[in-house]
């Protein structure tokens, strides 16, 4: 059962931005195939930083074709739209049956401060795929991709919601994740304010817990392969294609990283995923060695996810406490008396 914390208010399409009709911005129209006739445009969904629409068209050969349009409206609109395009393009190359085909990104002609992401439109059911079908697609992504330079990162900044993730290349996963965690901790503190317990625990996570849980994967002759990950694989970014019944993944925060990082959101009660999905994944893919650390590694990744939710949903005070509770458990388990804990 999915737990929805009190006070959650989903974004809705603002009245002044809701539209149905045949008009389409010239910047978007230029990205469509030559000779395309726009038959209908309708807004249907919103986040706190973008408005989504469906575009129905008729191509020059008479084929009916629909497109998905997302218009980013924040100060980071250009970078966010480009991030979704580049991340989706990388994922589509690996999973063409499971990723809506990305088509273009660019600025609106009528308002160049706003930028759009354009993709094929798929009719989808707002539900989680079957567990085995879902994890099979995720495992396929990890098994069939590898970093172009053998490093961890991505060729541009990726976005988790409206939060920019520094994805510049690193030689080791420990280095990449530590930087990501430092940046997340700093931003979360800025958004939510200081917390004595969190301020005491955070340095211990960085100095002791991350090296303890991540370094062994790249020690004693072990080598960790950087694979392409979706990076924000909660149930809101997963659906089922109505025509093919295939799982569909979208809205990534893509980078090349440790495959298990994909599980960051799979253990929280607020999501429609659980440890059963992890177990099903391991029926078709290997556990990263040392296997005895895997559950605590996942807890570490989930800790960052909780801090990320605390950043992107400032009204929620519960995910910060979840992160603190996990920090305390890991510190108590792994830190010795020299840490003064």
SULHU-V903865 format. One record per pair of residues at least 12 apart in sequence whose C-alpha atoms are under 7 Angstrom apart, sorted by the first residue. I is the first residue (numbers start at 0). J is the second residue. Records with the same first field share a line. If there is no record, write none. Layout:
# SULHU-V903865
I=J + J
This chain:
# SULHU-V903865
1=268 + 269 + 270 + 271
2=268 + 269
3=269
10=45 + 46 + 47
11=44 + 45
12=44 + 45 + 50
17=42
18=41 + 42
19=40 + 41 + 42
20=39 + 40 + 41
21=37 + 38 + 39 + 40
24=107 + 108 + 109
25=108
26=106 + 107 + 108
27=107
30=103
34=58 + 59
35=56 + 57 + 58 + 59
36=56 + 57 + 58
37=55 + 56 + 57
38=55 + 56 + 57
39=54 + 55 + 56
40=52 + 53 + 54 + 55
41=53 + 54
48=71 + 72 + 73
49=69 + 70 + 71 + 72
50=69 + 70 + 71
51=68 + 69 + 70
52=67 + 68 + 69
53=65 + 66 + 67 + 68
54=66 + 67
65=119 + 120
66=117 + 118 + 119 + 120
67=117 + 118 + 119 + 120
68=115 + 116 + 117 + 118
69=115 + 116 + 117
70=113 + 114 + 115 + 116
71=113 + 114 + 115
72=113
76=113 + 114
77=114
79=158
80=104 + 114 + 115 + 116
81=104
82=156 + 157 + 158
83=250 + 251
84=101 + 103 + 104 + 116
86=251 + 252 + 253
87=101 + 251
88=101
93=140 + 143 + 144
94=140
97=245 + 246 + 247 + 248
98=247 + 248 + 249
99=118 + 119 + 120 + 121
100=118 + 119
101=117 + 118 + 119
102=117 + 118
103=116 + 117 + 118
104=116 + 117
121=240
122=240 + 241
123=238 + 239 + 240 + 241
124=238 + 239 + 240 + 241
125=238 + 239
126=238 + 239
127=234 + 237 + 238 + 239
128=238 + 239 + 246
130=276
131=279
132=246
133=246
134=276 + 279 + 280
138=280 + 284
140=227
141=226 + 227 + 228 + 258
144=226 + 227
145=225 + 226 + 227
146=225 + 226 + 227 + 255
149=225
150=168 + 169 + 170 + 225
151=168 + 169 + 170 + 171 + 172 + 175 + 225 + 255 + 256
152=166 + 167 + 168 + 169 + 254 + 255 + 256
153=166 + 167 + 168 + 254 + 255
154=167
157=252 + 253
158=252
159=231 + 252
160=311
165=179
166=254
172=256 + 257
173=210 + 213 + 214
177=205
180=303
183=306 + 307
186=310
187=306 + 309 + 310
190=310 + 313
191=313
197=323
200=326
204=326
207=334
208=330 + 333
212=292 + 296
215=289
216=288 + 289
225=255 + 256 + 257
226=255 + 256 + 257 + 258
227=253 + 254 + 255 + 256
228=253 + 254 + 255 + 256 + 258 + 261
229=251 + 252 + 253 + 261
230=251 + 252 + 253 + 254 + 261
231=251 + 252
232=261 + 264
233=264 + 270
234=270 + 271
236=248 + 249 + 250
237=249
260=300
262=297
263=297 + 300 + 301 + 304
264=301 + 304
302=322 + 325
305=318 + 319 + 321 + 322
306=318 + 319 + 322
